[in-house]
Amino acid sequence: MKKKIDSLVKDIYKYLESYTAVTPEQSAELALVLSQVICEKLSAFRKPALSMSCIGHPQRKLKLELENPTKPTGKQRLRFLYGDILEAVILWLAKLAGHTVEDQQKTVEVDKVKGHIDAIIDGDLVDVKSCSPQSYKKFIGGTLPSCDPFGYLAQISGYKECLKKDHAHFLAIDKVSGDLCLYTPDADFDLPDPHKVISSAREAISTKNFKDLPPCAEPVPAGKSGNMKLPTDCKYCTFRNKCWEGLRVFQYKTGPEYFTKIVKEPSEKIKEITKDGKVK
């Protein structure tokens, strides 16, 4: 009996729990895909360009990313690499679980902006996302439309538009727990018009000064002291010091916090980190 995508997650777990032996042919198929992933991700650095994966980024960040290409650190490259490896393994497991997986990494294009889909599973468009536990909550809880800093919805909307598919899904995996979920955004309410998104992205890129574009997010209160700090997404952004001049950084047990405004100095036990990375 032909599988339906609604049972995808259940079937992947069921296959893994069956302890069915992997054949040499199945193993070779995965090895080929992983080889391609590794060669692609560890290739020479390429200057970023407007693509389907970034059209939904906040406009200021998008302009900075394209005008100030920054090579990822070793830690970042490793994180990207194992994320892509995990996503490839999930698609392979979907096949072993009896689902039809086609058109992996097929090139698509909307308004001369290209992208590559992850796969068509059982006839539906599927984008696989390996997530931190915090990001996974947006998929399992369906809250992605209210907080989508990486533009995932714009990305999958562009894919859907190009392929003329009725349904588009995210197959998300929590990298820590191994939890899987299939999240289907509402096509009428959650998916933006990719043509409008691309047009807006091009306008942002052509803006002379990035500061004429709105900040990706506003500072948030740091307790009740009146101090203000960068929100999580900005805290980890490469361009935080460009957007927010005069940041002061303090090392807390949970990690560094970046203050845009200090009314009350943090406790003396909390050490300040200087611009050169030293602790005061």
HUKANOR-V923498 format. One record per run of one state. SS is the DSSP state (H for helix, E for strand, - for the rest). FROM is the first residue (numbers start at 1). LEN is the number of residues. If there is no record, write none. Layout:
SS | FROM | LEN
SS | FROM | LEN
This chain:
- | 1 | 4
H | 5 | 14
- | 19 | 5
H | 24 | 18
- | 42 | 17
H | 59 | 9
- | 68 | 6
H | 74 | 23
- | 97 | 4
E | 101 | 2
- | 103 | 4
E | 107 | 4
- | 111 | 2
E | 113 | 4
- | 117 | 2
E | 119 | 3
- | 122 | 2
E | 124 | 8
- | 132 | 1
H | 133 | 8
- | 141 | 3
H | 144 | 3
- | 147 | 5
H | 152 | 12
- | 164 | 4
E | 168 | 7
- | 175 | 5
E | 180 | 4
- | 184 | 10
H | 194 | 13
- | 207 | 3
H | 210 | 3
- | 213 | 7
E | 220 | 2
- | 222 | 6
E | 228 | 2
- | 230 | 2
H | 232 | 4
- | 236 | 4
H | 240 | 4
- | 244 | 4
E | 248 | 5
- | 253 | 2
E | 255 | 7
- | 262 | 9
E | 271 | 3
- | 274 | 5
E | 279 | 1
- | 280 | 1
